[in-house]
Every structure is written in structure tokens, then in C-alpha cells.
Amino acid sequence: MTQYLLAVHGSDEDYAAIDPETMQQMFEETDRFNDKVREAGIWVFAGGLESPGTATVVDGTGDAPVMTDGPYLETKEHIGGFWIIDVPDLDEALRWAAEGSKACQGKVEVRPFQAEPSEA
Amino acid sequence: MSLGSRDGRGLTSSTNGEIERVFREEYGRLIASLVRRFGDIDIAEEAAGEALVAALEKWPESGVPPNPGGWLTTTAGNRAIDRLRREKLRDTKHRQAAEMYDDTPHESLGLFEDNEDDRLRLMFTCCHPALAPEARIALTLRLLGGLTVEEIAQAFLVPETTMGQRITRAKKKIAAAKIPYRVPEAEDLPARVATVLAVLFLVFNEGYLASGDGDPVRTDLTAEAIRLARILHGLMPDEPEVTGLLALLLLTEARREARVRGGELVRLDDQDRGGWDRSLIAEGHGLVRECLAINRPGRYQILAAINAVHTDAPTADATDWTQIAALYDQLVQVDPSPIVALNRAVAIAELDGPEVALAQVDKLAEAAPVLASYHAFHVTRADLLRRLGRSADAREAYDAALAVCDNTAERAYLTRRRDQLV
């Protein structure tokens, strides 16, 4: 089994353009999708993120840590939320990603986690 | 692993030539079975390379064994096991691979013979939609066709290092993201087969209308595409689009000798039909009948049927243009692209005259400006304008075609046609 990050990408503009009714429907469908992921026994973790404006970047590589307000990447599109699932292969991960993308109405990037050393 | 003079080994004797031929023929089968056994493409390629070296040492003395494919598979398998044992404790990657090594017979899909299963799986892995399209082509040619990285780089006019990196990155993604080594499940199969067919068609077309200053036709690539399409058809005889693609490739290949003469492209109506390969045409016609009988028409089947009508006519004048136009009407339903509409206009020119066709072609260009960079658009216009006696406009269209055409034989033809105009 391999763990995959399914990251939902979008821009604030995209999110702002959605009317409240549709937003409510998206939340409900995402909840239903989450239940399905749990029932399938592949759930590791999932969550939605606050807007990138709430982020702080910490650089602890120097003598003293440096804090910067805002996200690390100043991009229009950012991660709005993610799932981590544990499935046998990429095809399985892609199938779940397609369903998750439909539920939350956003593009989903699928990325495998590195194998843990203990698995080797 | 490269072959022949390229690696400095200099295969000169006839045995070595025979070994090269056998190895090329067996490569896809060999790699596919090794990937299934060891679960790792790199290990499979290394072991196949070592088996080739062993064959080059042994066979010139002992002669080519009666079952060379079996010999190579056994030898490569033993080499891979030796290597895995040797490196087992040194390297985590190999340890993982060793753990994946499974001596028990693999679970058969129940559809095909075992080693055919392997090649089909490998084909779907190489053409997985999660890989970049150019990587799919490169991997298919490398792992199933046995072409060297250098050969693939030459075919697609990129530096060898670029192609090497592209292939390495794709293999890394297959391993890290766990792109499965299997035939897709029923729900994914039609879309995934379409990807495999698209790759084979692209390989063939690159061979048939080669870009660059080299040979106008790359028979190594057309032959490779046909060989892989034959394998796919053998593995999936009931998929009509697979049958359709094979028929299309065979009917196109049948005209190859007559299509380029003296370094110049010869258009269909001017070709010496006595130079067409009758056995390929007969085989192609048989396949067209076979797939159309299933009655699930698709792009490749319709294109094959159009080619069947052309190759059925004893002379260009005897071509059944009504049937060809009807087939293009059907193709427009399946694939409503401006390129299909452009080809349909060529048939209309034969039925309703060049004026009607030219009006359609110009209307197409208004709707799809992208056609302006497509050389066949200008070639079609040039021909229609010439037939209408509009020499100055025709000359302009030939110039526009030449500006975007990079096949040497076609350039020679277009230049001559242009210079015939007064």
C-alpha cells in the first residue's frame, strides 16, 4: 500500500465566485465523499485549510528563526484542503481523486508519499 | 543497451547480425516477463542487457539455440536473481525489489497466454495517462520495441541526453507513484486502449511523414508501429478500434513504395498502383471487414475503411468518391476536428468540383484559424486554386505550405508543383 496526498488547488477568486447555495452543496458532497473514504478503510487524514493569508513562514535554518507573514509561495492558486489516503496503486488513487474533485469542485493534485524506511 | 556499431562492439559476423535480430524481436517479451517477475523496470533492463552480452559470448560458438527467447528469458532471470542476492544487503531499493520478487506463477487474466499478458500489461504501463505523452511514446519504443535511447532521440529530433532524462523520469514516476503493471479494469479500458492506439499511430506517422532533413520515410518506425499493433491485435482481437488501427497502418504501408519516388512525394492519384503491396492490401481489407462487422464504428475503423476504398480502386479515376464522402461524414460525427473537415472537402472536390470545395475550405479556416499552421490546409488550397486556374493565388498557397512543411519528399513535390505554374 502507498499513501497519496490528494491536494485541492484553487484561487480565492474561484472560491469567491461560488454562490452560498452551491458552497453548501459542495460541503455536503465533500462530507459524503469523506464518509465513503472512511468506509473504504483507506482514510489516513483530511482537512480544509484557512486562506493563505493566515499562513506564516518560519525560517529556522539561520542563527535565529525568521518569521514572515503570508504563504511561502505567492501564487494565485494555492492548496485549499487535502486528503491523505492509503491505496494499492496510482490507478486507485486517481479514481478517488476524480471523485473527490467532483465533490469539492476543485482540481486535485495526486502525489505519492515516499516509502517510510520501516517499510523497506 | 545499444546494439551494433553504436556501442563499439561492432557486430560484424552473420551470427552477430542474427543475434541482433533475435534480440530486437524478443526484447519486448523479455522485458515484460522480467518486469512481472521482479517488479522493477531498471532491474529488467539490466538483466536483459546482461543476457545479450552472454548471448554474444556463447552463440557465435554454440550456435543460436532452438528457442532463443526461452534462453534469453532464463539467462536474464538468473542474472537478475544473482544481482539481487549480491546487492540485497547493500541497497534498500534492491532489497525492496527482492521482496517483490515472486517465484510463483503469476495470476493469469484468463484471457491470454502468460507471456502475452505480460506484454499487454507493459503496453498499458508505458501508455499510462499519468505519464507525459512524449514519454509514453519513448517508453513504448524503448521497452516494447527495443529501440535504443539514441534511436528514439533521433526519431523525435531531440538530443540523446534529453530523451534519456525523459525516459528516466518516466520510469521513476512509474516506480514512485506505483503506476500499476496490469491491464486496466473494464471501466477504464476503453479510454486506456485509446491512449495505446494514439501512441502507436503517432509512432507510425512520425515514420511515414518523417520530419527533418533525413529520409522522408523512416521504415524502422513504421515497421515498429505495425509490429506493436499486430501484437496488440493478437492480444485484443475483439476490440474493433485495435483491428481498425492495424488495418489503417497496413493499408497505408502497402502504398509506401509508390508514395516516394526519386526523393519526391507522389500523390495518391499519380501513384503507380502496380507498386502497391497486394498482400498487405488483402490483409488490410480483411481486417476492415472484420471490424466493421462488429458495428461499433470508431475513428481508426473509419480511416481504415476510407483507405480500403482507395486501395480497392484499380485506377484513381475509378475511386468511389461517394463512398469516401459518406465515410468522412461518419468520421465528422466521431471526430469533429477541422482537420477531418478539411479531408472531407477533398472528397467534395471530386464530387461537386473544386469551387464548392474551396468555399468550404476557406470557411473552415475562418472558424478554425489554427489550420493556418497546418501544411495540409495550404496544400489542399493550392491544389484547388490550381484546378480553378487561379495561378497567382495557387502559388501563394504553395509558398505558405512550404513555409510550414518539413518533410523532404513533400517539399520536393510542392516546390515542383509551384514552379509549374506560369
Boltz contact constraints between the chains, C-beta under 6 A:
constraints:
  - contact:
      token1: [A, 2]
      token2: [B, 178]
      max_distance: 6.0
  - contact:
      token1: [A, 89]
      token2: [B, 178]
      max_distance: 6.0
  - contact:
      token1: [A, 89]
      token2: [B, 180]
      max_distance: 6.0
  - contact:
      token1: [A, 90]
      token2: [B, 177]
      max_distance: 6.0
  - contact:
      token1: [A, 90]
      token2: [B, 178]
      max_distance: 6.0
  - contact:
      token1: [A, 90]
      token2: [B, 179]
      max_distance: 6.0
  - contact:
      token1: [A, 91]
      token2: [B, 180]
      max_distance: 6.0
  - contact:
      token1: [A, 112]
      token2: [B, 176]
      max_distance: 6.0
  - contact:
      token1: [A, 112]
      token2: [B, 177]
      max_distance: 6.0
  - contact:
      token1: [A, 120]
      token2: [B, 92]
      max_distance: 6.0
  - contact:
      token1: [A, 120]
      token2: [B, 96]
      max_distance: 6.0
